[in-house]
């Protein structure tokens, strides 16, 4: 049995609001089928075992990444049009999901850390695809960062 649990939409909104310095709304939505392009935060246990994912479309990942360093909304619009985030925007998203690891950790329980943040395309590694299709728990959200685009994000555990 795992001591990790999915965050609530309120925890997601509060964590990202404090990090980004902008109001973030996180609203639970029906399960979504993520298709490329997307950005994936890959979380592992202290022992290096893949345990969770934070999967976001370009609108959500780009908006959070841009808001982190106060880039204009146009940067996100360009990424959506190009169906790919530039390396700087992906690096900013990586920092957002790194802080997001705290959403899975509970006092006294085992720790989970961010291993990497990757972008698809290209194809995702098989172990990530398997977790996306066989996760025991998931939380699908609509993410709105004040002043940026609304996007979709799913936490898999």
Buried (B, 14 or more C-beta within 10 A) or exposed (E): EBEBEBBEBEBBBBBBBEBBEBEBBBEEBEEBEBEBBBBBBBBBBEEEEBBBBBBBBBBBBBBBBBBBEEBEBEBBBBBBEEEBBBEEBBBBBBBBBBBBBBBBBEEEEBBBBBBEBBBBEEEBBEEBEEBBEEBEEBBBBBBBBEBBBBBBBBBBB
